[in-house]
Amino acid sequence: MAEKVELMIEKMIPELEEMERTGLLSNVEVRKLIQKRKNFEYRLARRTRSKLELINYVNYEKKLLELLRIRRKQLNLNEKRGSIDGAIAKRCIEKLVVLTRMWPRHLDTWALRIKFTEFLGWKEEVSRTYRAQTKFHAENVNVWIAWAKYELEWKSNFDGARNILVSSASRHHPKSIQLKRELFRLELSCGGFESRKPERERERGNFFSEIPRLSSGIGSRIGVSGGRLRKYLPRILAPCKSSNISCKYRVMILLHELVFSALAPQGMAWQEAAILQRQVPLSDHSFVVSTETSK
């Protein structure tokens, strides 16, 4: 056990020497760091590994990275980032992979791994972590939604986010109302991504002229007059008015599924549905409608 720990510490010597040479850490700080790492490595070298010890080790190294960032800013130093910061980050990722491999059913271990990779700014590693997490937590719809949200908000990957919800998550949660709501919100945001494309790449079509026919079809299924739907559908669909025609039809299909399979039995005031224009999650609002509208 001692030989294994000493070998691990020897592998860290180059980065420790570079820290002291560049002035990121003093000689005293380097010595304290070596002793602290030795203590952690000895604890992890035991036959029965502790989940808490692994977490504490990673958190300690994260604080070290934060300190190095501050020191680099103070010294205006960008030298040896790969051999110092990169080496520490890769070693922490290895520890986190071991952590999630030993306790794959624990959501907190995955959350720590995702949070740390986001801290590093390694977007592809975050995506790989989410993908690995879904293999053990496919039954948790929130895991799929969090992954799709990351792809959309951090990587601006609309197609990837949509593929996660439509192709992957829907196989495990075909009747999930929460998933349909998130997919509906995703399609509403399609306009922002489509508008970035050159005009010649976008499909053309007078979608809003189809609203009377579509609203009548939906209204006949849920017992709401087509006139009421025609009044509020343009407001609901306003966020995607710059989208291409296929995106708009996907929004209408999802709206139909939401209303018919989930919201209609509970009742819904269509004027309140315009809240979607502000991209607010449906779960944040209670939709109430009088029994007269469903007659």
Sequence and secondary structure as in RCSB ss.txt:
>XXXX:A:sequence
MAEKVELMIEKMIPELEEMERTGLLSNVEVRKLIQKRKNFEYRLARRTRSKLELINYVNYEKKLLELLRIRRKQL
NLNEKRGSIDGAIAKRCIEKLVVLTRMWPRHLDTWALRIKFTEFLGWKEEVSRTYRAQTKFHAENVNVWIAWAKY
ELEWKSNFDGARNILVSSASRHHPKSIQLKRELFRLELSCGGFESRKPERERERGNFFSEIPRLSSGIGSRIGVS
GGRLRKYLPRILAPCKSSNISCKYRVMILLHELVFSALAPQGMAWQEAAILQRQVPLSDHSFVVSTETSK
>XXXX:A:secstr
 HHHHHHHHHHHHHHHHHHHHHTSS HHHHHHHHHHHHHHHHHHTSSS  HHHHHHHHHHHHHHHHHHHHHHHHH
T  TTTIIIIIHHHHHHHHHHHHHHHHSTT HHHHHHHHHHHHHHT HHHHHHHHHHHHHH TT HHHHHHHHHH
HHHTT  HHHHHHIIIIIIHHH TT HHHHHHHHHHHHTHHHHHTTS GGGS    GGGGHHHHHHHHHHHHT  
HHHHHHHHHHHTGGGTTS HHHHHHHHHHHHHHIIIIIHHH   GGGGGGGGGT  GGGS     GGGG 
